[in-house]
Amino acid sequence: MLQIRRSALEFQDFFSKQEKKKAVEAGTWEQPCTDMIKINIDGSFFKAIGHGGWGVVARDADGDVCFSAAAKLNHAQDALQTEAEACLKALAFAQEYGMQRI
């Protein structure tokens, strides 16, 4: 009986802490210097199914989109892989479009 009570208290403690976590506020986009291009990347990973995805967007100093792309990764290993894939794709696109100052 004591073990059941301990387990119940541990369960309650765990979930009460989960509810107290605060959401992280998203930052705002900051423009690059006048003659530069800013590239933002992101990767996501869903451990339960082993899938992920990546996305990239490049903008000039006026905020106009120079290029953007996103894709699903069917056999991702972890979040680091999806972030790295986003970075590689961003660099490949920047090179393809002849961007020098990123």
C-alpha positions as CSV (number, residue, x, y, z in Angstrom):
1,M,0.0,0.0,0.0
2,L,2.8,2.4,0.8
3,Q,4.4,1.7,-2.6
4,I,1.2,2.6,-4.3
5,R,0.9,5.8,-2.4
6,R,4.5,6.8,-3.2
7,S,3.9,6.0,-6.9
8,A,0.8,8.2,-6.9
9,L,2.6,11.1,-5.3
10,E,5.5,10.8,-7.7
11,F,3.0,10.8,-10.6
12,Q,1.2,13.9,-9.3
13,D,4.5,15.6,-8.7
14,F,5.7,14.9,-12.2
15,F,2.6,16.2,-13.9
16,S,2.3,19.3,-11.7
17,K,5.8,20.3,-12.7
18,Q,5.0,19.8,-16.4
19,E,2.1,22.2,-16.2
20,K,4.4,24.9,-14.6
21,K,6.8,25.0,-17.5
22,K,6.5,28.3,-19.3
23,A,6.2,28.6,-23.1
24,V,9.2,30.1,-24.8
25,E,8.4,33.3,-26.5
26,A,9.3,33.5,-30.2
27,G,11.8,36.2,-31.1
28,T,11.2,38.7,-33.8
29,W,13.1,38.8,-37.1
30,E,15.9,41.3,-37.3
31,Q,17.0,42.6,-40.7
32,P,20.6,42.1,-41.8
33,C,22.8,45.0,-42.9
34,T,22.0,46.7,-46.1
35,D,24.1,44.6,-48.5
36,M,23.7,41.3,-46.8
37,I,21.3,38.3,-46.9
38,K,20.0,36.7,-43.7
39,I,19.2,33.0,-43.8
40,N,17.1,31.4,-41.1
41,I,17.0,27.6,-40.7
42,D,15.0,25.2,-38.6
43,G,14.8,21.4,-38.3
44,S,12.2,19.3,-36.5
45,F,12.2,15.7,-35.3
46,F,9.5,13.4,-34.2
47,K,11.2,10.6,-32.2
48,A,8.1,8.4,-32.0
49,I,8.0,7.9,-35.8
50,G,11.6,8.6,-36.8
51,H,10.6,11.4,-39.2
52,G,11.6,15.0,-39.3
53,G,11.8,18.0,-41.6
54,W,13.8,21.1,-42.4
55,G,13.1,24.6,-43.6
56,V,15.1,27.6,-44.8
57,V,14.3,31.1,-45.7
58,A,16.6,33.9,-47.0
59,R,15.7,37.5,-46.8
60,D,17.4,40.8,-47.8
61,A,17.6,43.9,-45.7
62,D,14.1,45.0,-46.8
63,G,12.7,41.7,-45.6
64,D,11.9,40.5,-49.1
65,V,12.3,36.7,-49.5
66,C,15.2,35.7,-51.8
67,F,14.5,32.0,-51.5
68,S,12.7,29.5,-49.2
69,A,12.4,25.8,-49.1
70,A,11.2,22.9,-46.8
71,A,11.1,19.2,-47.0
72,K,10.2,16.1,-45.0
73,L,12.9,13.6,-43.8
74,N,11.5,10.1,-43.7
75,H,14.4,8.5,-41.9
76,A,15.8,11.0,-39.5
77,Q,18.0,9.9,-36.6
78,D,17.6,12.9,-34.3
79,A,17.0,16.7,-34.1
80,L,20.7,17.4,-34.7
81,Q,20.5,15.7,-38.1
82,T,17.4,17.7,-39.2
83,E,19.1,21.0,-38.1
84,A,22.3,20.0,-39.9
85,E,20.3,19.1,-43.1
86,A,18.6,22.6,-42.9
87,C,22.0,24.2,-42.7
88,L,23.5,22.2,-45.6
89,K,20.4,23.0,-47.8
90,A,20.7,26.7,-46.9
91,L,24.3,26.8,-47.9
92,A,23.7,24.9,-51.1
93,F,20.9,27.3,-52.1
94,A,23.0,30.4,-51.2
95,Q,25.8,29.0,-53.5
96,E,23.3,28.2,-56.3
97,Y,22.0,31.7,-56.2
98,G,25.5,33.3,-56.1
99,M,25.0,34.9,-52.7
100,Q,28.3,36.2,-51.3
101,R,27.4,38.1,-48.2
102,I,25.2,36.0,-45.9
